[in-house]
């Protein structure tokens, strides 16, 4: 394989894994495009993205425009003369002028089996939906939202206890391997149009979705806990506090109690269907604890009714 001249476009750890693989494979990275530094942590200090930090470690030029629609930004991008732009969880829409600039176009590393879960949060949405598998698609980008023709596609199973964080790491490594493979065989790959059937959209996550609604089936709530780990983290209200739920398990049988009712002394909660045992809980400003340790310092006896969110 002859090294290619690449522009890399990505922001979080998922993207940095692909950038590291491309550097290790010997490709020449003309520039790295990423989201600008943003306030993070309790001190709200400006934090560079994972891609920016890795790029600067390797002495790569870094760009973080707020838009790519202006002629100046487009001219700068075209001036790099890239063979290919590799895009992974970048965060900006690429207009037609950017898509056309590289000699061989723009390739996207997408963490789903397209056309299922186009959009911003494919890993979390796959877990929330109870999908048995997901994967990575290497796609030739067009002007649509993850609608481009597929070059490579590889599936992985979703384990019954997979969290979004765990699945993220698996798919990041898979995507890194696949983009290197795609570039190695780029002259031989034949783009396959995405089928029109089976399209779903992975909407961006919001903190509002993290509130547990005990009226929902226990199986859905357990998937919600895993899908929102590590961010934004599911929570519920009890004793005037917002408690984070980090791990839970569906219990067999029906509780015969109103949703939100604690039905035993082991922190098992009645749901719209079935019951959910809360296994690991965290109070604000404190460390996470197993249910038994948590209950020794926070009384939630049998018969307590946890509030359900107001219906809007």
Phi and psi in degrees as GROMACS dihedral restraints (atoms count N, CA, C in turn):
[ dihedral_restraints ]
;  ai    aj    ak    al  type     phi  dphi    fc
    3     4     5     6     1   -85.1    20    10
    4     5     6     7     1   134.4    20    10
    6     7     8     9     1   -59.1    20    10
    7     8     9    10     1   141.3    20    10
    9    10    11    12     1  -104.1    20    10
   10    11    12    13     1   155.5    20    10
   12    13    14    15     1   -88.3    20    10
   13    14    15    16     1   118.1    20    10
   15    16    17    18     1  -120.7    20    10
   16    17    18    19     1   145.8    20    10
   18    19    20    21     1  -104.4    20    10
   19    20    21    22     1   130.2    20    10
   21    22    23    24     1  -105.9    20    10
   22    23    24    25     1   136.8    20    10
   24    25    26    27     1  -132.1    20    10
   25    26    27    28     1   110.2    20    10
   27    28    29    30     1  -171.6    20    10
   28    29    30    31     1   171.6    20    10
   30    31    32    33     1  -132.8    20    10
   31    32    33    34     1   -59.7    20    10
   33    34    35    36     1   -86.0    20    10
   34    35    36    37     1  -172.8    20    10
   36    37    38    39     1   -55.9    20    10
   37    38    39    40     1   -38.8    20    10
   39    40    41    42     1   -53.2    20    10
   40    41    42    43     1   -45.2    20    10
   42    43    44    45     1   -72.2    20    10
   43    44    45    46     1   -39.3    20    10
   45    46    47    48     1   -60.7    20    10
   46    47    48    49     1   -31.1    20    10
   48    49    50    51     1   -62.8    20    10
   49    50    51    52     1   -40.5    20    10
   51    52    53    54     1   -68.9    20    10
   52    53    54    55     1   -40.9    20    10
   54    55    56    57     1   -60.0    20    10
   55    56    57    58     1   -42.9    20    10
   57    58    59    60     1   -61.5    20    10
   58    59    60    61     1   -39.9    20    10
   60    61    62    63     1   -67.0    20    10
   61    62    63    64     1   -38.7    20    10
   63    64    65    66     1   -67.1    20    10
   64    65    66    67     1   -39.2    20    10
   66    67    68    69     1   -64.9    20    10
   67    68    69    70     1   -42.7    20    10
   69    70    71    72     1   -65.0    20    10
   70    71    72    73     1   -29.6    20    10
   72    73    74    75     1   -78.7    20    10
   73    74    75    76     1    -6.7    20    10
   75    76    77    78     1    93.8    20    10
   76    77    78    79     1     9.2    20    10
   78    79    80    81     1   -72.3    20    10
   79    80    81    82     1   151.3    20    10
   81    82    83    84     1   -92.3    20    10
   82    83    84    85     1   116.6    20    10
   84    85    86    87     1   -94.8    20    10
   85    86    87    88     1   109.2    20    10
   87    88    89    90     1   -70.0    20    10
   88    89    90    91     1   -36.6    20    10
   90    91    92    93     1  -165.9    20    10
   91    92    93    94     1   155.1    20    10
   93    94    95    96     1  -115.0    20    10
   94    95    96    97     1   124.7    20    10
   96    97    98    99     1  -101.7    20    10
   97    98    99   100     1   135.1    20    10
   99   100   101   102     1  -153.4    20    10
  100   101   102   103     1   172.3    20    10
  102   103   104   105     1   -73.4    20    10
  103   104   105   106     1   148.4    20    10
  105   106   107   108     1   -67.2    20    10
  106   107   108   109     1   159.1    20    10
  108   109   110   111     1   -55.7    20    10
  109   110   111   112     1   143.8    20    10
  111   112   113   114     1  -133.9    20    10
  112   113   114   115     1   156.1    20    10
  114   115   116   117     1   -62.8    20    10
  115   116   117   118     1   139.2    20    10
  117   118   119   120     1  -148.7    20    10
  118   119   120   121     1   155.6    20    10
  120   121   122   123     1    76.2    20    10
  121   122   123   124     1   178.5    20    10
  123   124   125   126     1   -63.9    20    10
  124   125   126   127     1   -32.5    20    10
  126   127   128   129     1   -84.6    20    10
  127   128   129   130     1    -4.0    20    10
  129   130   131   132     1    53.7    20    10
  130   131   132   133     1    37.5    20    10
  132   133   134   135     1   -75.6    20    10
  133   134   135   136     1   149.2    20    10
  135   136   137   138     1   -66.9    20    10
  136   137   138   139     1   127.2    20    10
  138   139   140   141     1  -120.0    20    10
  139   140   141   142     1   122.6    20    10
  141   142   143   144     1   -71.2    20    10
  142   143   144   145     1   152.8    20    10
  144   145   146   147     1   -69.7    20    10
  145   146   147   148     1   162.8    20    10
  147   148   149   150     1   -59.5    20    10
  148   149   150   151     1   -38.6    20    10
  150   151   152   153     1   -66.9    20    10
  151   152   153   154     1   -43.0    20    10
  153   154   155   156     1   -61.2    20    10
  154   155   156   157     1   -44.7    20    10
  156   157   158   159     1   -62.5    20    10
  157   158   159   160     1   -43.1    20    10
  159   160   161   162     1   -67.2    20    10
  160   161   162   163     1   -41.6    20    10
  162   163   164   165     1   -61.6    20    10
  163   164   165   166     1   -43.3    20    10
  165   166   167   168     1   -67.9    20    10
  166   167   168   169     1   -32.0    20    10
  168   169   170   171     1   -61.3    20    10
  169   170   171   172     1   -29.2    20    10
  171   172   173   174     1  -101.1    20    10
  172   173   174   175     1    10.4    20    10
  174   175   176   177     1    69.2    20    10
  175   176   177   178     1    27.7    20    10
  177   178   179   180     1   -87.7    20    10
  178   179   180   181     1   144.7    20    10
  180   181   182   183     1   -63.3    20    10
  181   182   183   184     1   137.1    20    10
  183   184   185   186     1  -119.7    20    10
  184   185   186   187     1   134.3    20    10
  186   187   188   189     1  -125.2    20    10
  187   188   189   190     1   139.3    20    10
  189   190   191   192     1  -139.1    20    10
  190   191   192   193     1    68.9    20    10
  192   193   194   195     1   -67.4    20    10
  193   194   195   196     1   151.5    20    10
  195   196   197   198     1   -82.4    20    10
  196   197   198   199     1   -14.2    20    10
  198   199   200   201     1  -155.5    20    10
  199   200   201   202     1   153.9    20    10
  201   202   203   204     1  -114.9    20    10
  202   203   204   205     1    17.4    20    10
  204   205   206   207     1   -88.6    20    10
  205   206   207   208     1   -15.5    20    10
  207   208   209   210     1   -79.1    20    10
  208   209   210   211     1   151.3    20    10
  210   211   212   213     1   -65.4    20    10
  211   212   213   214     1   -33.3    20    10
  213   214   215   216     1   -66.2    20    10
  214   215   216   217     1   -45.6    20    10
  216   217   218   219     1   -63.9    20    10
  217   218   219   220     1   -38.6    20    10
  219   220   221   222     1   -69.1    20    10
  220   221   222   223     1   -37.8    20    10
  222   223   224   225     1   -66.5    20    10
  223   224   225   226     1   -40.6    20    10
  225   226   227   228     1   -63.1    20    10
  226   227   228   229     1   -42.1    20    10
  228   229   230   231     1   -62.1    20    10
  229   230   231   232     1   -46.7    20    10
  231   232   233   234     1   -64.3    20    10
  232   233   234   235     1   -31.5    20    10
  234   235   236   237     1   -65.4    20    10
  235   236   237   238     1   -18.9    20    10
  237   238   239   240     1   -69.8    20    10
  238   239   240   241     1   -19.0    20    10
  240   241   242   243     1    60.7    20    10
  241   242   243   244     1    38.7    20    10
  243   244   245   246     1   -70.4    20    10
  244   245   246   247     1   146.1    20    10
  246   247   248   249     1   -71.6    20    10
  247   248   249   250     1   -42.0    20    10
  249   250   251   252     1  -144.6    20    10
  250   251   252   253     1   146.2    20    10
  252   253   254   255     1  -105.7    20    10
  253   254   255   256     1   128.5    20    10
  255   256   257   258     1  -103.1    20    10
  256   257   258   259     1   126.3    20    10
  258   259   260   261     1  -120.8    20    10
  259   260   261   262     1   130.9    20    10
  261   262   263   264     1  -147.8    20    10
  262   263   264   265     1   111.4    20    10
  264   265   266   267     1    47.9    20    10
  265   266   267   268     1    53.8    20    10
  267   268   269   270     1   -79.5    20    10
  268   269   270   271     1   -53.4    20    10
  270   271   272   273     1   108.0    20    10
  271   272   273   274     1    -1.3    20    10
  273   274   275   276     1  -124.1    20    10
  274   275   276   277     1   146.4    20    10
  276   277   278   279     1   -74.7    20    10
  277   278   279   280     1   135.9    20    10
  279   280   281   282     1   -96.8    20    10
  280   281   282   283     1   113.7    20    10
  282   283   284   285     1   -71.2    20    10
  283   284   285   286     1   170.2    20    10
  285   286   287   288     1   -56.8    20    10
  286   287   288   289     1   -38.9    20    10
  288   289   290   291     1   -62.5    20    10
  289   290   291   292     1   -35.8    20    10
  291   292   293   294     1   -72.7    20    10
  292   293   294   295     1   -42.8    20    10
  294   295   296   297     1   -61.4    20    10
  295   296   297   298     1   -33.0    20    10
  297   298   299   300     1   -85.3    20    10
  298   299   300   301     1   -16.7    20    10
  300   301   302   303     1   -66.0    20    10
  301   302   303   304     1   -47.6    20    10
  303   304   305   306     1   -67.8    20    10
  304   305   306   307     1   145.6    20    10
  306   307   308   309     1   -55.7    20    10
  307   308   309   310     1   -39.4    20    10
  309   310   311   312     1  -110.7    20    10
  310   311   312   313     1    14.3    20    10
  312   313   314   315     1    86.6    20    10
  313   314   315   316     1  -166.5    20    10
  315   316   317   318     1  -116.2    20    10
  316   317   318   319     1   128.0    20    10
  318   319   320   321     1  -108.3    20    10
  319   320   321   322     1   137.1    20    10
  321   322   323   324     1  -113.1    20    10
  322   323   324   325     1   136.2    20    10
  324   325   326   327     1   -97.5    20    10
  325   326   327   328     1   105.6    20    10
  327   328   329   330     1  -114.6    20    10
  328   329   330   331     1   132.8    20    10
  330   331   332   333     1   -89.2    20    10
  331   332   333   334     1    56.6    20    10
  333   334   335   336     1  -161.4    20    10
  334   335   336   337     1   170.4    20    10
  336   337   338   339     1   -91.7    20    10
  337   338   339   340     1    87.0    20    10
  339   340   341   342     1   -58.0    20    10
  340   341   342   343     1   144.8    20    10
  342   343   344   345     1   -88.6    20    10
  343   344   345   346     1     7.2    20    10
  345   346   347   348     1   -75.8    20    10
  346   347   348   349     1   133.9    20    10
  348   349   350   351     1    62.5    20    10
  349   350   351   352     1    55.8    20    10
  351   352   353   354     1   -69.9    20    10
  352   353   354   355     1   146.8    20    10
  354   355   356   357     1   116.8    20    10
  355   356   357   358     1  -162.7    20    10
  357   358   359   360     1   -82.3    20    10
  358   359   360   361     1   -27.9    20    10
  360   361   362   363     1  -130.9    20    10
  361   362   363   364     1    58.6    20    10
  363   364   365   366     1   -67.1    20    10
  364   365   366   367     1   -33.2    20    10
  366   367   368   369     1   -67.2    20    10
  367   368   369   370     1   -48.9    20    10
  369   370   371   372     1   -67.1    20    10
  370   371   372   373     1   -40.5    20    10
  372   373   374   375     1   -66.9    20    10
  373   374   375   376     1   -34.0    20    10
  375   376   377   378     1   -64.3    20    10
  376   377   378   379     1   -42.2    20    10
  378   379   380   381     1   -67.5    20    10
  379   380   381   382     1   -44.9    20    10
  381   382   383   384     1   -57.3    20    10
  382   383   384   385     1   -37.5    20    10
  384   385   386   387     1   -79.4    20    10
  385   386   387   388     1    -8.5    20    10
  387   388   389   390     1    76.5    20    10
  388   389   390   391     1    25.3    20    10
  390   391   392   393     1   -61.3    20    10
  391   392   393   394     1   143.1    20    10
  393   394   395   396     1   -80.0    20    10
  394   395   396   397     1   -22.6    20    10
  396   397   398   399     1  -149.8    20    10
  397   398   399   400     1   161.8    20    10
  399   400   401   402     1  -144.6    20    10
  400   401   402   403     1  -154.1    20    10
  402   403   404   405     1   165.8    20    10
  403   404   405   406     1  -158.4    20    10
  405   406   407   408     1  -130.9    20    10
  406   407   408   409     1   139.6    20    10
  408   409   410   411     1  -120.5    20    10
  409   410   411   412     1   129.5    20    10
  411   412   413   414     1   -94.9    20    10
  412   413   414   415     1   121.3    20    10
  414   415   416   417     1  -125.2    20    10
  415   416   417   418     1   141.0    20    10
  417   418   419   420     1   -81.2    20    10
  418   419   420   421     1   116.0    20    10
  420   421   422   423     1   -74.2    20    10
  421   422   423   424     1   144.2    20    10
  423   424   425   426     1  -128.8    20    10
  424   425   426   427     1  -167.1    20    10
  426   427   428   429     1   -79.9    20    10
  427   428   429   430     1    -7.0    20    10
  429   430   431   432     1   -82.5    20    10
  430   431   432   433     1   174.6    20    10
  432   433   434   435     1   -84.3    20    10
  433   434   435   436     1    96.4    20    10
  435   436   437   438     1    56.2    20    10
  436   437   438   439     1    40.6    20    10
  438   439   440   441     1  -104.8    20    10
  439   440   441   442     1    -1.2    20    10
  441   442   443   444     1   -69.5    20    10
  442   443   444   445     1   166.1    20    10
  444   445   446   447     1   -66.7    20    10
  445   446   447   448     1   146.3    20    10
  447   448   449   450     1   -91.6    20    10
  448   449   450   451     1   136.7    20    10
  450   451   452   453     1  -103.3    20    10
  451   452   453   454     1   -42.6    20    10
  453   454   455   456     1  -140.5    20    10
  454   455   456   457     1   150.5    20    10
  456   457   458   459     1  -153.2    20    10
  457   458   459   460     1   125.4    20    10
  459   460   461   462     1  -139.6    20    10
  460   461   462   463     1   133.7    20    10
  462   463   464   465     1   -98.5    20    10
  463   464   465   466     1   152.6    20    10
  465   466   467   468     1  -136.4    20    10
  466   467   468   469     1   146.5    20    10
  468   469   470   471     1   -73.5    20    10
  469   470   471   472     1   152.7    20    10
  471   472   473   474     1  -100.8    20    10
  472   473   474   475     1   112.7    20    10
  474   475   476   477     1   -67.1    20    10
  475   476   477   478     1   151.8    20    10
  477   478   479   480     1   -59.3    20    10
  478   479   480   481     1   -22.5    20    10
  480   481   482   483     1  -111.1    20    10
  481   482   483   484     1    14.0    20    10
  483   484   485   486     1   -66.1    20    10
  484   485   486   487     1   132.9    20    10
  486   487   488   489     1   -95.4    20    10
  487   488   489   490     1   164.6    20    10
  489   490   491   492     1   -61.3    20    10
  490   491   492   493     1   -36.8    20    10
  492   493   494   495     1   -63.7    20    10
  493   494   495   496     1   -43.4    20    10
  495   496   497   498     1   -66.1    20    10
  496   497   498   499     1   -44.7    20    10
  498   499   500   501     1   -67.1    20    10
  499   500   501   502     1   -35.7    20    10
  501   502   503   504     1   -54.4    20    10
  502   503   504   505     1   -47.2    20    10
  504   505   506   507     1   -65.7    20    10
  505   506   507   508     1   -38.9    20    10
  507   508   509   510     1   -62.8    20    10
  508   509   510   511     1   -46.4    20    10
  510   511   512   513     1   -73.2    20    10
  511   512   513   514     1   -32.1    20    10
  513   514   515   516     1   -62.3    20    10
  514   515   516   517     1   -44.7    20    10
  516   517   518   519     1   -65.7    20    10
  517   518   519   520     1   -41.2    20    10
  519   520   521   522     1   -64.0    20    10
  520   521   522   523     1   -45.1    20    10
  522   523   524   525     1   -62.1    20    10
  523   524   525   526     1   -38.3    20    10
  525   526   527   528     1   -62.6    20    10
  526   527   528   529     1   -44.2    20    10
  528   529   530   531     1   -64.4    20    10
  529   530   531   532     1   -42.4    20    10
  531   532   533   534     1   -69.3    20    10
  532   533   534   535     1   -35.4    20    10
  534   535   536   537     1   -69.7    20    10
  535   536   537   538     1   -34.3    20    10
  537   538   539   540     1   -64.9    20    10
  538   539   540   541     1   -43.2    20    10
  540   541   542   543     1   -61.7    20    10
  541   542   543   544     1   -41.3    20    10
  543   544   545   546     1   -63.6    20    10
  544   545   546   547     1   -41.5    20    10
  546   547   548   549     1   -70.0    20    10
  547   548   549   550     1   -34.0    20    10
  549   550   551   552     1   -62.5    20    10
  550   551   552   553     1   -36.8    20    10
  552   553   554   555     1  -108.8    20    10
  553   554   555   556     1    21.0    20    10
  555   556   557   558     1   -60.7    20    10
  556   557   558   559     1   -30.5    20    10
  558   559   560   561     1   -75.4    20    10
  559   560   561   562     1   -15.9    20    10
  561   562   563   564     1  -106.4    20    10
  562   563   564   565     1   -17.5    20    10
  564   565   566   567     1   -71.2    20    10
  565   566   567   568     1   140.5    20    10
  567   568   569   570     1  -112.6    20    10
  568   569   570   571     1   116.3    20    10
  570   571   572   573     1   -61.1    20    10
  571   572   573   574     1   136.4    20    10
  573   574   575   576     1  -112.9    20    10
  574   575   576   577     1   120.5    20    10
  576   577   578   579     1   -59.7    20    10
  577   578   579   580     1   144.4    20    10
  579   580   581   582     1   -68.5    20    10
  580   581   582   583     1   141.9    20    10
  582   583   584   585     1   -66.5    20    10
  583   584   585   586     1   153.4    20    10
  585   586   587   588     1   -80.2    20    10
  586   587   588   589     1   -22.1    20    10
  588   589   590   591     1   -85.6    20    10
  589   590   591   592     1   148.5    20    10
  591   592   593   594     1    85.4    20    10
  592   593   594   595     1    14.5    20    10
  594   595   596   597     1   -74.8    20    10
  595   596   597   598     1   128.5    20    10
  597   598   599   600     1  -135.3    20    10
  598   599   600   601     1   159.5    20    10
  600   601   602   603     1  -119.5    20    10
  601   602   603   604     1   132.4    20    10
  603   604   605   606     1   -99.5    20    10
  604   605   606   607     1    88.4    20    10
  606   607   608   609     1   -62.4    20    10
  607   608   609   610     1   150.7    20    10
  609   610   611   612     1   -59.2    20    10
  610   611   612   613     1   142.4    20    10
  612   613   614   615     1   -73.1    20    10
  613   614   615   616     1   151.7    20    10
  615   616   617   618     1  -133.1    20    10
  616   617   618   619     1   155.0    20    10
  618   619   620   621     1   -63.8    20    10
  619   620   621   622     1   -29.3    20    10
  621   622   623   624     1   -61.4    20    10
  622   623   624   625     1   -29.6    20    10
  624   625   626   627     1   -72.4    20    10
  625   626   627   628     1   -13.5    20    10
  627   628   629   630     1   -80.0    20    10
  628   629   630   631     1   -13.4    20    10
  630   631   632   633     1   -74.3    20    10
  631   632   633   634     1   125.9    20    10
  633   634   635   636     1   -76.0    20    10
  634   635   636   637     1   133.0    20    10
  636   637   638   639     1  -112.0    20    10
  637   638   639   640     1   106.0    20    10
  639   640   641   642     1   -66.2    20    10
  640   641   642   643     1    -9.5    20    10
  642   643   644   645     1   -76.0    20    10
  643   644   645   646     1   -13.0    20    10
  645   646   647   648     1   -83.1    20    10
  646   647   648   649     1   161.4    20    10
  648   649   650   651     1   -61.6    20    10
  649   650   651   652     1   146.3    20    10
  651   652   653   654     1   -58.8    20    10
  652   653   654   655     1   -37.8    20    10
  654   655   656   657     1   -61.2    20    10
  655   656   657   658     1   -40.4    20    10
  657   658   659   660     1   -66.5    20    10
  658   659   660   661     1   -39.5    20    10
  660   661   662   663     1   -66.9    20    10
  661   662   663   664     1   -38.9    20    10
  663   664   665   666     1   -63.2    20    10
  664   665   666   667     1   -39.5    20    10
  666   667   668   669     1   -66.9    20    10
  667   668   669   670     1   -35.5    20    10
  669   670   671   672     1   -62.0    20    10
  670   671   672   673     1   -41.0    20    10
  672   673   674   675     1   -60.1    20    10
  673   674   675   676     1   -44.8    20    10
  675   676   677   678     1   -72.2    20    10
  676   677   678   679     1   -37.8    20    10
  678   679   680   681     1   -68.7    20    10
  679   680   681   682     1   -30.3    20    10
  681   682   683   684     1   -99.5    20    10
  682   683   684   685     1    18.8    20    10
  684   685   686   687     1  -105.5    20    10
  685   686   687   688     1   115.0    20    10
  687   688   689   690     1   -95.8    20    10
  688   689   690   691     1   -15.1    20    10
  690   691   692   693     1  -133.1    20    10
  691   692   693   694     1   139.4    20    10
  693   694   695   696     1   -86.6    20    10
  694   695   696   697     1    -2.2    20    10
  696   697   698   699     1    82.4    20    10
  697   698   699   700     1   125.3    20    10
  699   700   701   702     1   -77.3    20    10
  700   701   702   703     1   154.5    20    10
  702   703   704   705     1  -150.3    20    10
  703   704   705   706     1   163.7    20    10
  705   706   707   708     1  -144.4    20    10
  706   707   708   709     1   164.5    20    10
  708   709   710   711     1  -101.6    20    10
  709   710   711   712     1   137.1    20    10
  711   712   713   714     1  -161.2    20    10
  712   713   714   715     1   136.5    20    10
  714   715   716   717     1    56.2    20    10
  715   716   717   718     1    32.1    20    10
  717   718   719   720     1    77.3    20    10
  718   719   720   721     1     7.9    20    10
  720   721   722   723     1  -120.2    20    10
  721   722   723   724     1   155.4    20    10
  723   724   725   726     1   -97.1    20    10
  724   725   726   727     1   111.8    20    10
  726   727   728   729     1  -104.0    20    10
  727   728   729   730     1   132.2    20    10
  729   730   731   732     1   -88.2    20    10
  730   731   732   733     1   134.8    20    10
  732   733   734   735     1  -105.6    20    10
  733   734   735   736     1   118.4    20    10
  735   736   737   738     1  -102.2    20    10
  736   737   738   739     1   -23.9    20    10
  738   739   740   741     1  -153.5    20    10
  739   740   741   742     1   141.6    20    10
  741   742   743   744     1  -150.2    20    10
  742   743   744   745     1   164.8    20    10
  744   745   746   747     1  -141.2    20    10
  745   746   747   748     1   138.1    20    10
  747   748   749   750     1   -75.3    20    10
  748   749   750   751     1   134.3    20    10
  750   751   752   753     1  -104.0    20    10
  751   752   753   754     1   144.1    20    10
  753   754   755   756     1   -71.0    20    10
  754   755   756   757     1   152.1    20    10
  756   757   758   759     1    86.3    20    10
  757   758   759   760     1   168.1    20    10
  759   760   761   762     1  -100.3    20    10
  760   761   762   763     1   146.2    20    10
  762   763   764   765     1   -83.3    20    10
  763   764   765   766     1   -25.9    20    10
  765   766   767   768     1    68.8    20    10
  766   767   768   769     1    23.0    20    10
  768   769   770   771     1  -129.2    20    10
  769   770   771   772     1   163.7    20    10
  771   772   773   774     1   -65.9    20    10
  772   773   774   775     1   145.2    20    10
  774   775   776   777     1   -53.8    20    10
  775   776   777   778     1   134.4    20    10
  777   778   779   780     1    97.1    20    10
  778   779   780   781     1    -7.8    20    10
  780   781   782   783     1   -80.2    20    10
  781   782   783   784     1   130.2    20    10
  783   784   785   786     1   -78.9    20    10
  784   785   786   787     1   122.3    20    10
  786   787   788   789     1  -104.3    20    10
  787   788   789   790     1    -2.0    20    10
  789   790   791   792     1  -152.6    20    10
  790   791   792   793     1  -169.6    20    10
  792   793   794   795     1   -98.6    20    10
  793   794   795   796     1    14.3    20    10
  795   796   797   798     1  -117.6    20    10
  796   797   798   799     1    20.6    20    10
  798   799   800   801     1    65.3    20    10
  799   800   801   802     1    50.8    20    10
  801   802   803   804     1  -104.3    20    10
  802   803   804   805     1   131.3    20    10
  804   805   806   807     1  -116.0    20    10
  805   806   807   808     1   133.4    20    10
  807   808   809   810     1   -70.0    20    10
  808   809   810   811     1   139.0    20    10
  810   811   812   813     1  -122.5    20    10
  811   812   813   814     1   179.4    20    10
  813   814   815   816     1   -58.0    20    10
  814   815   816   817     1   -35.7    20    10
  816   817   818   819     1  -137.7    20    10
  817   818   819   820     1   123.7    20    10
  819   820   821   822     1    76.0    20    10
  820   821   822   823     1  -170.4    20    10
  822   823   824   825     1  -131.2    20    10
  823   824   825   826     1   156.6    20    10
  825   826   827   828     1  -125.7    20    10
  826   827   828   829     1   122.6    20    10
  828   829   830   831     1   -89.8    20    10
  829   830   831   832     1   125.8    20    10
  831   832   833   834     1   -87.5    20    10
  832   833   834   835     1   114.5    20    10
  834   835   836   837     1   -97.7    20    10
  835   836   837   838     1   -31.5    20    10
  837   838   839   840     1  -144.6    20    10
  838   839   840   841     1   124.3    20    10
  840   841   842   843     1  -131.9    20    10
  841   842   843   844     1   152.0    20    10
  843   844   845   846     1  -136.5    20    10
  844   845   846   847     1   127.6    20    10
  846   847   848   849     1   -85.1    20    10
  847   848   849   850     1   156.9    20    10
  849   850   851   852     1   -57.5    20    10
  850   851   852   853     1   131.7    20    10
  852   853   854   855     1    73.8    20    10
  853   854   855   856     1     9.3    20    10
  855   856   857   858     1  -127.7    20    10
  856   857   858   859     1   170.0    20    10
  858   859   860   861     1   -77.4    20    10
  859   860   861   862     1   158.8    20    10
  861   862   863   864     1   -70.9    20    10
  862   863   864   865     1   145.3    20    10
  864   865   866   867     1  -137.0    20    10
  865   866   867   868     1   149.1    20    10
  867   868   869   870     1   -64.9    20    10
  868   869   870   871     1   158.6    20    10
  870   871   872   873     1   -56.3    20    10
  871   872   873   874     1   -43.6    20    10
  873   874   875   876     1   -61.5    20    10
  874   875   876   877     1   -45.0    20    10
  876   877   878   879     1   -67.2    20    10
  877   878   879   880     1   -39.0    20    10
  879   880   881   882     1   -60.5    20    10
  880   881   882   883     1   -44.1    20    10
  882   883   884   885     1   -68.4    20    10
  883   884   885   886     1   -22.5    20    10
  885   886   887   888     1   -69.1    20    10
  886   887   888   889     1   -21.9    20    10
  888   889   890   891     1  -117.0    20    10
  889   890   891   892     1     0.8    20    10
  891   892   893   894     1  -147.9    20    10
  892   893   894   895     1   106.3    20    10
  894   895   896   897     1   -74.2    20    10
  895   896   897   898     1   118.0    20    10
  897   898   899   900     1  -136.4    20    10
  898   899   900   901     1    75.3    20    10
  900   901   902   903     1   -73.1    20    10
  901   902   903   904     1   165.4    20    10
  903   904   905   906     1   -52.6    20    10
  904   905   906   907     1   136.8    20    10
  906   907   908   909     1    95.8    20    10
  907   908   909   910     1   -16.0    20    10
  909   910   911   912     1   -61.5    20    10
  910   911   912   913     1   138.6    20    10
  912   913   914   915     1  -110.4    20    10
  913   914   915   916     1   114.4    20    10
  915   916   917   918     1   -78.9    20    10
  916   917   918   919     1   139.7    20    10
  918   919   920   921     1   -70.1    20    10
  919   920   921   922     1   147.0    20    10
  921   922   923   924     1   -98.6    20    10
  922   923   924   925     1   149.9    20    10
  924   925   926   927     1   -60.4    20    10
  925   926   927   928     1   148.8    20    10
  927   928   929   930     1   -64.6    20    10
  928   929   930   931     1   140.9    20    10
  930   931   932   933     1   -83.3    20    10
  931   932   933   934     1   120.6    20    10
